[in-house]
């Protein structure tokens, strides 16, 4: 017998005092006290309290049962970036591991566009109980950047787990006459609005990393958004722009080939993949830190017990040696936070980037 069925058995159908409606109340055990008019109100309150307790028991047991039964069919992980991106790599690395744990197929579905908002809106409206979202920093920026957003990150999606984190790499075109970050800052200050930085679009993680840099270093630069990160990186290598903040995995081959020059990484500590490249703080910008992170969200309609089950299984997948080896080899650090930790992180990111959007007067067309 299921836990939900057992919970229902403690309740029975009982007519109310007018005899007009059937109400669930606890099954009384033992002899009944004589009915008196003076006890009518007390008995009514007892019955009402019993109804509430029974309802809570049934709901709680049904929720626990749904979590233990999840999933009952194919699970979709919807990505807001195109196939071939670092986020796509992460999603396709953990999805087969989750499939093994769940005994059901897990597919990755790419719905790129609008800084990931197309995918986020789709998942926020999903009601099948088997649709998840993998997103990056941009989802927390959109909350303040897009005034007519069709979903509310805090209300329409539940944080499941931050999956990974990695630094951005501050790269410049190889012909630029700078040797380090301080040289670049000095050059940019001597030529206000004459140096350009690229991004994969307004509000994307690479854009916000550059905007944060410009704010903290008091620089005036021109933003040149591209349709994707690969185009933005190619532009920096070709000299069409002078500066870009790509994620570590995509920038590493070009840095090692000398096609772009790495000035710093944006994480708190140096990356083992680029041990000779200083952090932004070491390079002369105290207090600067941001990482490119990926995390999983669920629709707000998904029961909390199911969210916790998914989060725990994601953490199990991330602890598997071959997953750590594959992602670590690409310069990606696994995280695996709880829903509570990731929700707190999400809220902090929303507030942080809202300040930058306001200070930089960032707007979308």
C-alpha positions in Angstrom: 0.0 0.0 0.0 1.4 3.5 -0.9 2.1 6.1 1.7 -0.7 8.3 0.2 -3.2 5.4 0.6 -2.2 4.9 4.2 -2.6 8.6 4.9 -6.1 8.5 3.4 -7.1 5.6 5.6 -6.8 7.7 8.7 -9.6 9.9 7.4 -13.3 9.0 6.7 -16.2 10.7 5.2 -18.4 12.5 7.7 -21.5 14.7 7.2 -21.2 18.1 8.8 -23.7 19.4 11.4 -26.2 20.4 8.8 -26.0 17.1 7.1 -25.5 18.7 3.7 -21.8 18.1 2.8 -19.3 15.3 3.2 -16.1 16.3 5.0 -12.9 14.3 5.8 -12.3 14.0 9.5 -10.0 11.8 11.6 -11.4 8.3 12.5 -12.5 8.5 16.1 -11.3 5.7 18.4 -13.2 4.7 21.6 -16.5 5.6 23.1 -18.3 8.8 22.0 -19.2 11.5 24.5 -22.9 12.5 24.6 -23.8 15.3 22.2 -24.8 18.4 24.0 -25.6 21.9 22.6 -22.8 23.4 24.7 -20.2 21.1 22.9 -21.3 22.0 19.4 -18.8 24.7 18.8 -15.9 22.7 20.3 -16.8 19.7 18.2 -17.0 21.8 15.1 -13.5 23.2 15.7 -12.2 19.7 16.4 -13.6 18.5 13.1 -12.2 21.5 11.2 -8.8 20.9 12.7 -9.0 17.2 11.8 -9.9 18.1 8.2 -6.8 20.3 7.9 -4.5 17.7 9.4 -5.8 15.0 7.1 -5.4 17.2 4.1 -1.9 18.0 5.0 -1.1 14.3 5.6 -2.5 13.3 2.2 -0.7 16.1 0.4 2.6 15.4 2.1 2.5 11.7 1.5 1.5 12.2 -2.1 4.4 14.6 -2.6 6.9 12.1 -1.1 5.5 9.4 -3.3 5.8 11.5 -6.4 9.4 12.2 -5.5 10.2 8.5 -5.1 8.4 7.7 -8.3 10.2 10.4 -10.4 10.7 10.1 -13.3 8.0 8.1 -15.0 9.0 9.1 -18.5 11.6 10.9 -20.5 13.1 14.0 -18.8 14.0 17.1 -20.9 16.8 19.5 -20.0 16.2 22.7 -21.9 19.3 24.8 -22.7 19.2 28.5 -23.6 22.4 28.3 -25.6 23.2 26.6 -28.9 24.7 23.1 -29.3 28.4 23.1 -28.9 28.6 25.7 -26.2 30.2 25.1 -22.8 26.8 24.8 -21.2 25.8 22.3 -23.8 28.9 20.3 -22.9 27.9 20.3 -19.3 24.3 19.3 -19.9 25.3 16.5 -22.2 27.9 15.2 -19.7 25.5 14.9 -16.8 22.4 13.8 -18.7 23.5 10.2 -19.4 24.5 9.9 -15.7 21.1 11.1 -14.6 19.5 8.6 -17.1 21.4 5.8 -15.4 20.3 6.9 -11.9 16.6 7.3 -13.0 16.2 4.5 -15.4 14.6 6.9 -17.9 15.9 8.7 -21.0 17.2 12.3 -20.4 17.5 14.5 -23.5 19.0 17.9 -23.9 16.9 20.3 -26.0 18.5 23.5 -27.3 16.2 26.6 -27.4 18.7 29.4 -28.0 17.9 33.1 -28.2 17.2 36.2 -26.2 20.0 35.6 -23.7 18.4 32.3 -22.6 14.9 33.8 -22.0 13.2 31.8 -24.6 14.2 28.6 -22.9 13.5 30.0 -19.4 10.0 31.1 -20.4 9.3 27.7 -21.9 10.3 25.8 -18.8 8.5 28.2 -16.5 5.3 27.3 -18.3 5.9 23.5 -18.5 3.5 21.5 -16.4 4.5 17.9 -17.3 6.7 17.5 -14.2 9.6 16.3 -16.4 11.1 19.5 -17.8 14.1 21.2 -16.4 16.2 24.2 -17.4 19.9 24.6 -17.5 20.9 28.3 -17.5 23.8 30.6 -16.8 24.5 34.0 -15.3 22.4 35.8 -17.9 19.2 34.5 -16.4 19.8 36.6 -13.2 20.7 39.7 -15.3 17.5 39.4 -17.4 15.4 40.1 -14.2 16.5 43.8 -14.4 17.5 44.2 -18.0 14.2 43.1 -19.6 11.3 45.2 -18.3 8.7 43.1 -20.1 10.0 39.7 -19.3 7.3 37.0 -19.5 8.4 35.1 -16.4 9.7 36.0 -12.9 12.8 34.0 -11.9 12.0 34.2 -8.2 8.3 33.2 -8.6 8.1 31.0 -11.7 11.2 28.8 -11.4 12.7 26.9 -8.5 16.5 26.6 -8.0 17.6 23.0 -8.1 21.4 23.0 -8.1 24.4 25.1 -9.3 26.2 22.5 -11.4 29.5 24.1 -12.4 31.6 27.3 -12.3 34.6 28.5 -14.3 36.5 31.7 -14.7 36.2 34.1 -17.6 39.6 34.8 -19.2 40.4 38.5 -20.0 41.8 38.2 -23.6 43.0 40.9 -25.9 43.9 40.9 -29.6 47.6 39.8 -29.8 48.7 43.0 -31.6 47.5 45.3 -28.9 50.6 47.0 -27.3 49.9 45.9 -23.7 51.7 43.3 -21.6 49.3 43.1 -18.6 46.0 44.3 -17.2 47.4 47.6 -15.9 48.8 48.4 -19.3 45.3 47.9 -20.8 43.7 50.1 -18.2 46.2 52.8 -18.9 45.6 52.5 -22.6 41.8 52.6 -22.3 41.9 55.6 -20.1 44.1 57.5 -22.6 41.6 56.7 -25.4 38.1 56.9 -23.9 35.5 55.2 -26.1 38.1 54.2 -28.7 38.6 50.6 -27.5 35.9 48.0 -28.1 34.9 44.9 -26.3 32.8 42.1 -27.7 30.2 39.8 -26.2 27.7 37.1 -27.1 24.9 39.7 -26.6 23.7 42.3 -24.2 23.2 40.9 -20.7 25.2 37.7 -21.3 27.8 36.6 -18.8 30.7 37.8 -21.0 29.1 41.2 -21.4 28.4 41.6 -17.7 32.0 40.5 -16.8 33.3 43.3 -19.1 30.7 45.8 -17.7 31.8 45.0 -14.2 35.5 45.5 -15.2 34.7 48.9 -16.9 32.8 50.0 -13.8 35.5 49.1 -11.3 38.4 50.4 -13.4 36.4 53.5 -14.4 36.8 52.9 -18.1 34.8 54.2 -21.1 34.7 51.5 -23.8 32.4 50.6 -26.7 30.4 47.4 -26.6 30.1 45.4 -29.8 27.6 42.5 -29.3 27.7 39.5 -31.5 25.3 36.7 -32.1 27.3 34.1 -30.2 30.5 33.6 -28.1 32.4 32.0 -30.9 31.9 35.1 -33.1 32.9 37.4 -30.3 36.1 35.4 -29.7 36.9 35.3 -33.4 36.5 39.1 -33.5 39.1 39.5 -30.7 41.5 37.2 -32.4 41.1 39.1 -35.7 41.6 42.5 -34.1 38.0 43.7 -34.9 37.7 44.3 -31.2 40.4 44.7 -28.6 38.9 43.0 -25.5 36.7 39.9 -24.7 35.8 37.9 -21.6 35.2 34.4 -22.9 34.8 31.3 -20.6 37.9 29.3 -20.0 37.1 26.2 -22.1 36.6 28.0 -25.4 39.4 30.5 -24.9 42.1 27.9 -23.9 43.0 26.6 -27.3 43.4 30.2 -28.7 45.4 31.3 -25.8 47.8 28.4 -26.1 48.0 29.0 -29.9 48.9 32.6 -29.4 45.9 33.8 -31.3 44.7 35.9 -28.3 46.6 37.2 -25.3 45.4 36.3 -21.8 45.8 39.1 -19.2 43.9 37.7 -16.3 41.3 35.2 -15.1 38.2 36.4 -13.2 38.1 33.8 -10.4 39.4 34.3 -6.9 42.2 31.9 -7.5 44.3 31.0 -10.5 43.1 28.3 -12.9 45.2 25.1 -13.1 44.6 25.2 -16.8 46.4 28.6 -17.0 48.7 28.7 -14.0 50.8 31.6 -15.2 47.8 33.9 -15.8 47.1 36.1 -12.7 43.7 36.7 -11.2 42.1 40.1 -11.6 43.0 41.0 -8.0 46.6 39.9 -8.6 46.7 41.9 -11.8 45.7 45.1 -10.0 41.9 45.3 -9.6 41.1 44.5 -6.0 37.7 43.1 -5.3 36.9 42.0 -8.8 35.6 38.5 -9.0 33.0 36.8 -11.2 32.6 33.3 -12.7 30.7 31.8 -15.5 28.3 29.4 -13.8 25.7 26.9 -15.0 22.7 25.8 -12.9 19.5 23.8 -13.1 16.1 25.2 -12.5 12.6 23.6 -12.4 9.1 25.0 -12.9 7.6 26.4 -9.8 4.8 23.8 -10.1 7.3 21.0 -9.4 6.9 19.6 -5.8 9.7 20.5 -3.4 10.4 16.9 -2.6 11.0 16.2 -6.3 13.3 19.2 -6.6 15.3 17.9 -3.7 15.5 14.4 -5.3 16.7 15.8 -8.6 19.3 18.0 -6.8 20.6 15.1 -4.8 21.0 13.0 -8.0 22.7 15.8 -9.8 25.3 15.9 -7.0 25.7 12.2 -7.3 26.4 12.6 -11.1 28.9 15.3 -10.5 30.8 13.2 -8.0 31.4 10.4 -10.6 35.1 10.2 -11.5 34.6 10.3 -15.3 32.4 13.4 -15.0 34.9 15.2 -12.9 37.7 14.2 -15.3 35.8 15.3 -18.4 34.7 18.7 -17.0 38.0 19.3 -15.2 39.9 18.7 -18.3 37.9 21.5 -20.0 38.7 23.9 -17.1 35.2 23.5 -15.6 34.8 23.1 -11.8 31.9 21.0 -10.5 29.8 22.6 -7.7 26.7 20.7 -6.9 24.8 22.9 -4.4 21.5 22.2 -2.6 18.3 23.9 -3.7 18.5 26.2 -0.7 22.1 27.2 -1.5 21.4 27.8 -5.1 18.3 29.9 -4.4 20.3 32.1 -2.1 23.0 32.4 -4.7 20.5 33.2 -7.4 18.9 35.9 -5.3 22.3 37.5 -4.6 23.2 37.4 -8.3 19.9 39.1 -9.2 20.7 41.9 -6.8 24.3 42.2 -7.8 23.7 42.5 -11.5 20.7 44.9 -11.1 23.2 47.4 -9.6 25.5 47.0 -12.6 22.6 47.3 -15.1 21.5 50.5 -13.4 25.0 52.0 -13.0 25.9 51.3 -16.6 22.5 52.3 -17.9 22.2 49.1 -19.9 19.2 48.7 -22.1 18.0 46.3 -24.8 16.3 47.4 -28.0 
